[in-house]
Every structure is written in structure tokens, then in C-alpha cells.
Amino acid sequence: MTHRTAVIGAGLAGLASARVMRRAGCYVEVFEQSKAIAGWIATTRMGIVPFDHGAQYLSARSDEFRTYIKEREALDYASLWEPNIAFGEDGGTKLLNWYVGLPGMSAVVRPLAESVRIHFERRVHTIKREDRSWYIWFDDQTKEGPFSAVVVAVPAPEARLMLGHIEELAVPLERVRMAPCWSLVMRFDQQILLEFYVYSDMSQAIRWIGRNNGKPGRKGKGENLVIHASQAWSRETEDVEAEVIAEEMWSEVWHLLGLSHFQPIQMQARLWKNGLVDSSLGETYLFSSSEVVSVAGDWCLGRLAEHAFESGTQLGNAVIDALK
Ligand SMILES: Cc1cc2nc3c(=O)[nH]c(=O)nc-3n(C[C@H](O)[C@H](O)[C@H](O)COP(=O)(O)OP(=O)(O)OC[C@H]3O[C@@H](n4cnc5c(N)ncnc54)[C@H](O)[C@@H]3O)c2cc1C
């Protein structure tokens, strides 16, 4: 019998689990609150210019994720990126072998969505068990189902809201702590960073300054910067308006790099609420085999995209075993 399964969240973890379930013969439907796939591995546009707003690069230490990235690289959807980096006051460390998606980061995630039905702009409110099946309830009070199994692949605080009524999942979810991160994208009509492609851990407030146009496959005139604030500063300022944050972050950056005589053509700040993992679960995923409901995400194992891939992939296998 073909099982109908649901995944909540079209980020890397959710789509990695969807791929495993689809390959095992399930009919998989994904419900995503936004208009696009890839979650925090987003490529967004400011005008016509694409920016990697969230994750800046991918590391691939596990064999499985390395194989996946190498396949993308062979098809020109990913490339090795070896920027020269200035490390600031915290000293910083660089993980070996950084990869980026081509032409943007989200291209790395796209193949996972093949043959999977994705419903966009469907924000899930809760899930309920009725007659040994699962039903998904949305913010607009509509519902979908029945499903044989559900994978919840959203940030831990959001998973808690959906699964708080299932004690064996709610209790471990309490252990996970997540933090916000402000991201600022900026366009300039000329090159402004002459020496380095990346400035890392520059001050208490600024964690990352990167030349988006310095990554492989990104063309165009002028300079496009992506700047990420530190976790601590983002937490302190998470209630401040985005326009004010953009001015403050830019002011800090031009002080740090001596750029006072440059003016951006455009800039836009965005808060990734629950974007970074402060304290992870320490398990690959959470799974209730009696109820066939489960949770995956980067926050299960760490704070990187490769953790999301591993969590989602392993959980997909566990669901298939449970449905046999
Ligand atoms: C600013 C920033 C920079 C980063 N830089 C790097 C980096 O350079 N390298 C690296 O390896 N990692 C980086 N990361 C981490 C990496 O992006 C994450 O580890 C990875 O994207 C997490 O994938 P995920 O699938 O677990 O979650 P997410 O990407 O968060 O996906 C969850 C999805 O669920 C959706 N969703 C949430 N709630 C609901 C709901 N109620 N109903 C329906 N859908 C819902 C969301 O819209 C989202 O699409 C960065 C993260 C941030 C925020």
C-alpha cells in the first residue's frame, strides 16, 4: 500500500526526509509557510540582484552530505569557495572546504524537492491524531489528511507549539535553545572591499561581512554585501525596527572597515527569528514510533546545514522502517 506522509517545513531537513520517503514509495506532501523552499539556506532578491541572505556556505564532513554536494557540483549547481578571510577580535576558525550553491545557495536544496508535492503559504498551527491517522491544521482553520506519518521539520520553538500535547516529544524539545540573527544585504555601485572576501567575527555586534558577488557564479557590477550580526547583539535588538537596524549595522561596518566615504544604493535588514542554534538536542531526531510522528532539524545535532541534512535523512529512514 502507498503511504501518504506529510512533512511540515521545506527547509533542508524537511526536504531531505521527503526525498527518502519518496524514494521508498510514499506519496509525500510538504507544507511550507513561506513562498519558497530552502528555509534558512535562502536566496532572495533585492531588485534584480540575488543575495544569499541566510547560510553563506556549506561544509560537508559526513560521507552522505559530501556525496550529495559532489553530485550537485558535477552538475554545476554547487562549487567550492575558497575566499581569503580576515579574522577579527575573536580570532575565528574556518571549517575546511566551503561549498556554495550556483547561482545561489538555494540551488543546493532544489533537487530534494523533485517529485514531492509542496504546498506553499500553508502555515501549520497544530497536528492531531484521529482514528490512527494524522491531520494537519492550518492557521486559517482548514485541515489536510489523513496521513500515515508526519515529519515536523521546523525550528524547535515552533515544533514545541505544534507538538506540546505529545509528552514524549515536548519534554526533550524543551532542552533546545535557539537564537535570532539579523542579516543585512547591501548594494553598492562600485567595489568597496579591496583586500578580503570575508571578514569574520569583527566586533561584539558584527559576526560576518561577505562579498556576495565574490562567490563563484555571481556576476554583476559593483559590490553586494551580506552582513550578519552576532547572536548576542541580535538578541538585544530583536524588537527594533528593521530600518533602524540596517542603519546601525552599516554604521558599525564602516567604522570597522573605514568605509565612511561609500554610500549604499540599497540596503535591507531582516531578522532570522530562531535562525541560530544556541543549545542543541544531542540526538539525530525525535521519533514517537507508537504515534508515527517525528521531528528533525539542524538543532537536533548542531547548528549547520549539514546537521539538518543528516537529521532529515536519518529520520526519513526511521519513518520508512516504522511504516513497514
Ligand atoms: C543567518 C544565518 C546564517 C547561517 N550560515 C550558515 C552557514 O554559513 N553554513 C551552514 O552550514 N549553516 C548556516 N546556517 C544554518 C543553516 O542555514 C541551517 O542549519 C539550516 O538551513 C537549517 O535547516 P532546517 O531544515 O533544519 O531548518 P529551516 O531552514 O529553518 O527550515 C524550516 C522551514 O520550516 C518552515 N516553517 C516554520 N514554521 C512553519 C509552520 N508553522 N508551518 C509551515 N512551515 C513552517 C520555514 O519557513 C522553513 O522553510 C545559518 C543560519 C542563519 C539563520
The ligand as a Gaussian input file, in Angstrom:
#p B3LYP/6-31G(d) Opt

LIG

0 1
 C       21.858000      33.994000       9.266000
 C       22.231000      32.538000       9.170000
 C       23.457000      32.159000       8.645000
 C       23.816000      30.825000       8.552000
 N       25.009000      30.480000       7.996000
 C       25.314000      29.181000       7.795000
 C       26.479000      28.800000       7.075000
 O       27.205000      29.653000       6.563000
 N       26.741000      27.459000       6.934000
 C       25.908000      26.483000       7.422000
 O       26.171000      25.295000       7.228000
 N       24.777000      26.827000       8.098000
 C       24.461000      28.147000       8.280000
 N       23.297000      28.490000       8.908000
 C       22.453000      27.422000       9.411000
 C       21.650000      26.722000       8.293000
 O       21.050000      27.692000       7.490000
 C       20.654000      25.823000       8.981000
 O       21.365000      24.879000       9.733000
 C       19.723000      25.046000       8.030000
 O       19.283000      25.849000       6.974000
 C       18.555000      24.522000       8.845000
 O       17.701000      23.757000       8.019000
 P       16.362000      23.170000       8.628000
 O       15.663000      22.460000       7.540000
 O       16.668000      22.440000       9.881000
 O       15.506000      24.453000       9.101000
 P       14.984000      25.721000       8.335000
 O       15.902000      26.130000       7.267000
 O       14.651000      26.668000       9.428000
 O       13.635000      25.249000       7.629000
 C       12.407000      25.193000       8.319000
 C       11.285000      25.518000       7.346000
 O       10.046000      25.373000       8.034000
 C        9.194000      26.433000       7.670000
 N        8.241000      26.600000       8.769000
 C        8.496000      27.053000      10.036000
 N        7.363000      27.044000      10.771000
 C        6.379000      26.572000       9.958000
 C        4.979000      26.326000      10.142000
 N        4.372000      26.571000      11.318000
 N        4.255000      25.844000       9.114000
 C        4.849000      25.587000       7.889000
 N        6.184000      25.814000       7.668000
 C        6.936000      26.281000       8.684000
 C       10.142000      27.612000       7.483000
 O        9.556000      28.632000       6.683000
 C       11.342000      26.952000       6.829000
 O       11.220000      26.935000       5.409000
 C       22.918000      29.826000       9.016000
 C       21.675000      30.203000       9.537000
 C       21.316000      31.539000       9.604000
 C       19.967000      31.912000      10.139000

